[in-house]
Amino acid sequence: MAASKDSAGTARGASSPTAEPDLFGKVSVGRMSEVIVDQIRDLMRDGQLRPGDRLPPERELCERFGVSRVTMREALRMLESASLVEIRVGARGGAFVTAPSSSRVGEGLADLLTLSVIGAADVTEVRMILEAGIVPLVCERATEEDLAALEKICERSEAALRAGEYSMDMSLEFHTAVAQATHNPALVMLVESFRGPILMSLQQAKDAAPEMGTLGTKEHEEFIEAVRRRDADEASRIMREHLARTAQRVQP
């Protein structure tokens, strides 16, 4: 098992624990670098490698896995590309286990949207299920701080509309903040992982309706008031109509 860590030690090279060397086994099948990546990913899933743990030095990893330095470096590059490890240089450097980020999922979904594997209509359909579905939780759990944050986004949106500087990033910011008001980290991760596709689909909707933003911001404000009253039915109606209009604009 990886050595235990204190709360302040995981982000600094000097105090980060080093994973036990006997965690790693020799590789002899398939593409070696891929097998190494799979083995380290499995150790992370099992909790034997945790965010902040430092992998053994490259030479030691080569010996443990029974591979060349070229193969080991390729595996580390693959892990780094997948945001599973962070490579730091210097005397206190090395390969450090990181927590996977929802942004990686979002990048992959955005690529699929760009390559027309999924379309803006598909993305909006998912939003109608997910974002309308979380409204009851938002009405139940949103704090005054959450509502104040949503109101500030609306204020900035109105100012941007008056200045002719409104962008779809503001709409995305509002919907992300709505998800955060559920205080459910899994739901927040789902919505945040969709940031890229949502933004691209919103931009496509705006291309179809350049005036988009004025009515949307008004609906955002109405949504906040319904949540403040803890009126889940009204808040859900507003969100469904809000998303349905976007869905109409991105139909093929």
C-alpha positions as CSV (number, residue, x, y, z in Angstrom):
1,M,0.0,0.0,0.0
2,A,1.1,3.6,-0.6
3,A,2.4,5.4,2.4
4,S,-0.2,7.5,4.2
5,K,-0.1,11.3,3.7
6,D,-0.9,14.3,5.9
7,S,-3.2,17.0,4.5
8,A,-0.5,19.4,3.4
9,G,2.0,16.9,2.0
10,T,0.6,15.8,-1.3
11,A,1.3,18.8,-3.5
12,R,5.0,19.2,-2.7
13,G,7.8,17.0,-4.0
14,A,9.7,16.9,-0.7
15,S,6.8,15.7,1.5
16,S,4.9,13.6,-1.0
17,P,5.0,9.9,-0.2
18,T,6.6,7.5,-2.7
19,A,4.6,4.5,-3.8
20,E,6.0,1.2,-2.6
21,P,8.1,-0.5,-5.3
22,D,6.6,-3.9,-4.9
23,L,3.3,-2.6,-6.3
24,F,4.6,-3.0,-9.8
25,G,5.1,-6.2,-11.7
26,K,7.1,-7.1,-14.8
27,V,5.5,-6.7,-18.2
28,S,5.8,-9.3,-20.9
29,V,2.7,-9.1,-23.1
30,G,1.1,-6.7,-25.6
31,R,2.3,-3.2,-26.1
32,M,4.4,-2.8,-23.0
33,S,3.7,0.8,-22.5
34,E,0.0,0.3,-22.6
35,V,0.2,-2.6,-20.2
36,I,2.1,-0.4,-17.8
37,V,-0.5,2.3,-18.0
38,D,-3.3,-0.2,-17.4
39,Q,-1.5,-1.5,-14.3
40,I,-0.9,1.9,-12.8
41,R,-4.5,2.9,-13.6
42,D,-5.7,-0.3,-11.8
43,L,-3.6,0.6,-8.8
44,M,-5.2,4.0,-8.7
45,R,-8.7,2.5,-8.9
46,D,-7.9,0.2,-6.0
47,G,-6.6,3.0,-3.9
48,Q,-3.1,1.7,-3.7
49,L,-1.9,4.8,-5.6
50,R,-3.5,8.0,-4.5
51,P,-3.3,11.6,-5.7
52,G,0.0,13.1,-4.5
53,D,1.9,9.8,-4.4
54,R,5.2,9.9,-6.1
55,L,6.1,7.0,-8.4
56,P,9.5,5.4,-7.9
57,P,12.4,6.9,-10.0
58,E,12.4,6.0,-13.6
59,R,15.4,3.5,-13.3
60,E,13.6,1.7,-10.5
61,L,10.4,1.5,-12.5
62,C,12.3,0.0,-15.4
63,E,13.6,-2.7,-13.2
64,R,10.3,-3.4,-11.6
65,F,8.4,-3.6,-14.9
66,G,11.3,-5.3,-16.7
67,V,11.3,-2.8,-19.6
68,S,13.6,-0.3,-21.2
69,R,13.8,3.4,-20.4
70,V,12.3,4.2,-23.8
71,T,9.2,2.1,-23.0
72,M,8.9,3.5,-19.5
73,R,9.1,7.0,-20.7
74,E,6.4,6.3,-23.3
75,A,4.2,4.9,-20.6
76,L,4.8,8.0,-18.4
77,R,3.9,10.3,-21.4
78,M,0.7,8.4,-21.9
79,L,-0.2,8.7,-18.2
80,E,0.6,12.4,-18.3
81,S,-1.5,12.9,-21.4
82,A,-4.4,11.2,-19.6
83,S,-3.9,13.6,-16.6
84,L,-3.2,10.6,-14.4
85,V,0.3,11.7,-13.5
86,E,2.1,15.1,-13.4
87,I,5.7,15.1,-14.4
88,R,7.8,17.6,-12.4
89,V,11.4,18.5,-13.1
90,G,14.2,19.4,-10.7
91,A,15.7,17.9,-7.6
92,R,12.3,17.3,-6.0
93,G,10.7,16.2,-9.3
94,G,9.4,12.9,-10.6
95,A,6.1,11.4,-11.6
96,F,3.2,12.3,-9.2
97,V,-0.2,10.7,-9.2
98,T,-3.0,13.2,-9.9
99,A,-6.7,13.2,-9.6
100,P,-8.4,12.8,-13.0
101,S,-10.2,16.0,-14.1
102,S,-13.6,16.3,-15.6
103,S,-12.1,18.6,-18.2
104,R,-10.5,15.6,-19.8
105,V,-13.9,14.1,-20.4
106,G,-15.2,17.5,-21.7
107,E,-12.3,17.7,-24.2
108,G,-13.1,14.2,-25.6
109,L,-16.8,15.1,-25.9
110,A,-15.9,18.4,-27.6
111,D,-13.7,16.4,-30.1
112,L,-16.7,14.1,-30.9
113,L,-18.9,17.2,-31.5
114,T,-16.3,18.8,-33.7
115,L,-15.9,15.6,-35.7
116,S,-19.7,15.3,-36.1
117,V,-19.9,12.0,-34.2
118,I,-22.4,13.7,-31.9
119,G,-24.3,16.8,-32.8
120,A,-25.5,20.0,-31.0
121,A,-29.0,18.5,-30.9
122,D,-27.7,15.4,-29.1
123,V,-25.9,17.6,-26.5
124,T,-29.0,19.7,-25.9
125,E,-31.2,16.6,-25.5
126,V,-28.8,15.3,-22.8
127,R,-29.0,18.8,-21.1
128,M,-32.8,18.6,-21.1
129,I,-32.7,15.4,-19.2
130,L,-29.8,16.3,-16.9
131,E,-30.3,19.9,-16.1
132,A,-34.1,19.7,-15.8
133,G,-33.7,16.7,-13.6
134,I,-31.5,18.4,-11.1
135,V,-33.8,21.4,-10.5
136,P,-35.6,19.8,-7.5
137,L,-32.3,19.3,-5.8
138,V,-31.3,22.9,-6.5
139,C,-34.6,24.1,-5.0
140,E,-34.0,22.0,-1.9
141,R,-30.3,22.7,-1.4
142,A,-29.4,26.1,-2.9
143,T,-28.0,28.5,-0.3
144,E,-28.2,32.3,-0.2
145,E,-24.6,32.3,-1.4
146,D,-25.5,30.1,-4.4
147,L,-28.4,32.4,-5.2
148,A,-26.2,35.5,-4.9
149,A,-23.6,33.9,-7.2
150,L,-26.3,33.3,-9.8
151,E,-27.7,36.8,-9.5
152,K,-24.2,38.2,-10.1
153,I,-23.9,36.2,-13.3
154,C,-27.2,37.7,-14.4
155,E,-26.1,41.2,-13.6
156,R,-22.9,40.8,-15.6
157,S,-24.9,39.3,-18.4
158,E,-27.3,42.3,-18.5
159,A,-24.3,44.7,-18.6
160,A,-22.7,42.7,-21.4
161,L,-26.0,42.8,-23.4
162,R,-26.2,46.6,-23.0
163,A,-22.6,46.9,-24.2
164,G,-23.1,44.4,-27.1
165,E,-20.5,42.1,-25.5
166,Y,-22.7,39.2,-24.4
167,S,-21.2,35.8,-25.1
168,M,-22.4,32.2,-24.6
169,D,-19.7,31.7,-22.0
170,M,-22.0,33.7,-19.6
171,S,-24.9,31.3,-20.2
172,L,-22.6,28.3,-19.7
173,E,-21.3,29.9,-16.4
174,F,-24.9,30.3,-15.2
175,H,-25.8,26.7,-15.9
176,T,-22.6,25.4,-14.3
177,A,-23.4,27.4,-11.2
178,V,-26.9,25.9,-11.1
179,A,-25.3,22.5,-11.0
180,Q,-23.0,23.6,-8.2
181,A,-26.1,24.6,-6.2
182,T,-27.0,20.9,-5.9
183,H,-24.0,20.4,-3.7
184,N,-23.6,17.0,-5.3
185,P,-20.0,16.6,-6.6
186,A,-21.0,13.8,-9.0
187,L,-23.6,16.0,-10.6
188,V,-21.2,19.0,-10.8
189,M,-18.6,16.8,-12.4
190,L,-21.1,15.6,-15.0
191,V,-22.1,19.1,-16.0
192,E,-18.6,20.4,-15.9
193,S,-17.4,17.5,-18.1
194,F,-20.0,18.7,-20.6
195,R,-18.7,22.3,-20.7
196,G,-17.0,22.1,-24.1
197,P,-19.9,20.5,-25.9
198,I,-22.5,22.8,-24.2
199,L,-20.5,25.9,-25.3
200,M,-20.3,24.7,-28.8
201,S,-24.0,23.8,-29.0
202,L,-24.9,27.2,-27.5
203,Q,-22.7,28.9,-30.1
204,Q,-24.5,27.0,-32.8
205,A,-27.9,28.1,-31.4
206,K,-26.7,31.7,-31.3
207,D,-25.6,31.5,-35.0
208,A,-29.3,30.5,-35.7
209,A,-30.6,33.3,-33.5
210,P,-28.1,36.2,-33.1
211,E,-30.4,38.0,-30.6
212,M,-30.0,35.0,-28.2
213,G,-29.1,36.1,-24.7
214,T,-31.8,38.7,-23.9
215,L,-34.6,36.3,-23.3
216,G,-32.3,33.7,-21.9
217,T,-31.0,36.1,-19.2
218,K,-34.6,37.0,-18.3
219,E,-35.4,33.4,-17.9
220,H,-32.3,32.9,-15.7
221,E,-33.6,35.7,-13.4
222,E,-37.0,34.1,-13.3
223,F,-35.4,30.7,-12.5
224,I,-33.5,32.3,-9.5
225,E,-36.7,33.7,-8.1
226,A,-38.5,30.4,-8.4
227,V,-35.6,28.6,-6.6
228,R,-35.7,31.3,-3.9
229,R,-39.3,30.5,-3.3
230,R,-38.4,26.7,-3.3
231,D,-41.0,26.3,-6.1
232,A,-39.6,23.3,-7.8
233,D,-42.5,23.0,-10.3
234,E,-42.1,26.5,-11.5
235,A,-38.3,26.4,-11.6
236,S,-38.5,23.1,-13.6
237,R,-41.0,24.6,-16.1
238,I,-38.7,27.6,-16.7
239,M,-35.7,25.4,-17.2
240,R,-37.5,23.0,-19.6
241,E,-38.8,25.9,-21.7
242,H,-35.4,27.5,-21.6
243,L,-33.6,24.4,-22.9
244,A,-36.4,23.5,-25.3
245,R,-35.9,26.8,-27.2
246,T,-32.2,26.0,-27.5
247,A,-33.1,22.5,-28.8
248,Q,-35.3,24.0,-31.5
249,R,-32.5,26.2,-32.7
250,V,-29.9,23.4,-33.1
251,Q,-32.2,20.9,-34.9
252,P,-30.4,19.6,-38.0
